[in-house]
Amino acid sequence: MTGTTHRLAGISAGMAAVEILQMNDLKIQTALLTGCIIGSLLPDIDNPQSTISYKVPCIRAIYSLLQKMIRIFADLLPGRKKEYVKSSIGHRGLTHSLFTAFALPALILGLGKIVSFQTHMLSLGLMLGLLSHILLDLFSGGIRLFLPFSPYNVKMARIKTGGALEWIIRIGFMMVLSYLTIESIKELHIIDSILEMIFSNPPSMYTPTLEEEILWSLW
Ligand SMILES: [Zn+2]
């Protein structure tokens, strides 16, 4: 799947959480959705051609350095273990596992507590984004879902990246996202607030007609 489809899936997961958990605070929504977008792209950091590697080269550089260090460590291990560790850090390896989807947000949450920084929503968003990425990749060739505990490749389907079926999925996410955005705007009661601003404080110099007074009292 392409970065755009992964992003749409991550944002849709975040917007669904906003709707289900009734999060009306804009700061909370922003933190959650930021985590979702990062999480939806982050697993592909193991691929130099991916959207996140291209857009955030410093994260890619850190991951490459980490890969090199792990490979040096792996060379010290006996044959099969060495290959197991090396393949785990390759494309669709550990970054695409359930272990990372839960361990990384937990780590961010823990670090947030140490530095007294609010990371609850960011961590939740990160987890949702990571899970949305994993779910999509299960349908596009499969992933080693249970690394580092098992190398078994779990596959649901083989949807071609950039193919017609991915476009249908992308349009589906756009429709879900449009619906959730409209619902979210409705809950902000923006229209009610504008009408209240117009009608609740009529200018003191202005004397309303009887019809207007009835209208305001009924509003
Ligand atoms: Zn992926």
Boltz pocket constraint, residues with backbone or C-beta under 6 A from the ligand:
constraints:
  - pocket:
      binder: B
      contacts: [[A, 43], [A, 44], [A, 96], [A, 133], [A, 137]]
      max_distance: 6.0
